[in-house]
Structure formats: C-alpha cells, structure tokens
Amino acid sequence: MAWIRWIDEGDADGELAAIYERLAGEDGVDHILKIHSLNPKSLWLHYDYYAHLMRGPSNLSRADREMIAVVVSRVNDCFY
C-alpha cells in the first residue's frame, strides 16, 4: 500500500482549510482528495476532474459510473 503524507482537516489553515470546508462530507474530506493537501491547486484540479467524470455529460449514467468505480476499487483492493 502506498503512503502519502497529507494534512488533516484539524491541521489545515488558510487556503487549504477553506477548500476542506467546502469539500467535506459527513465523514470529512475523502482521502483521495487529502493526498493533494500539500498542493491545494492540485487538490482543486483533481476535484474538478473527478466531478466532471462522475457528474459531467456522458453516455453512462451516474449509477454506471459509480459501479465502475466500486469494481475498480475492489480489484485494486482499495476501500471505496
């Protein structure tokens, strides 16, 4: 398993804290986003890319896209 240092919500300040506040769900900020915490611009770009893939125009339904993400995560032995 890879190990990438990130900044938790409680340790974030400034721009990163503002981004975290905007992106936090009921369980906090997703780990896949936190891996970009050392570079907030990268975090925003990753989030915009993800949002476009999951909610942007596509021949696949949102449910189809979520199912693909779950299957790929399972194959990669990654908690989704």
FENQUI-V752243 format. One record per backbone hydrogen bond with DSSP energy under -1.0 kcal/mol. CO is the residue of the C=O (numbers start at 1). NH is the residue of the N-H. E is the energy in kcal/mol with one decimal. If there is no record, write none. Layout:
CO NH E
CO NH E
//
This chain:
8 11 -1.2
9 12 -1.0
14 18 -2.0
15 19 -2.3
16 20 -2.9
17 21 -2.3
18 22 -1.7
19 23 -2.1
20 24 -2.0
25 28 -1.8
28 25 -2.7
30 33 -1.3
30 34 -2.0
31 35 -1.6
33 36 -2.0
34 37 -2.4
36 39 -2.3
39 43 -1.8
40 44 -2.4
41 45 -2.4
42 46 -2.8
43 47 -2.6
44 48 -2.9
45 49 -2.2
46 50 -2.8
47 51 -3.1
48 52 -2.2
49 53 -2.5
50 54 -2.6
51 55 -2.6
52 56 -2.0
61 65 -2.2
62 66 -2.5
63 67 -2.5
64 68 -2.3
65 69 -2.1
66 70 -2.4
67 71 -2.5
68 72 -2.6
69 73 -2.3
70 74 -2.4
71 75 -2.7
72 76 -2.0
73 78 -3.4
74 77 -1.7
//
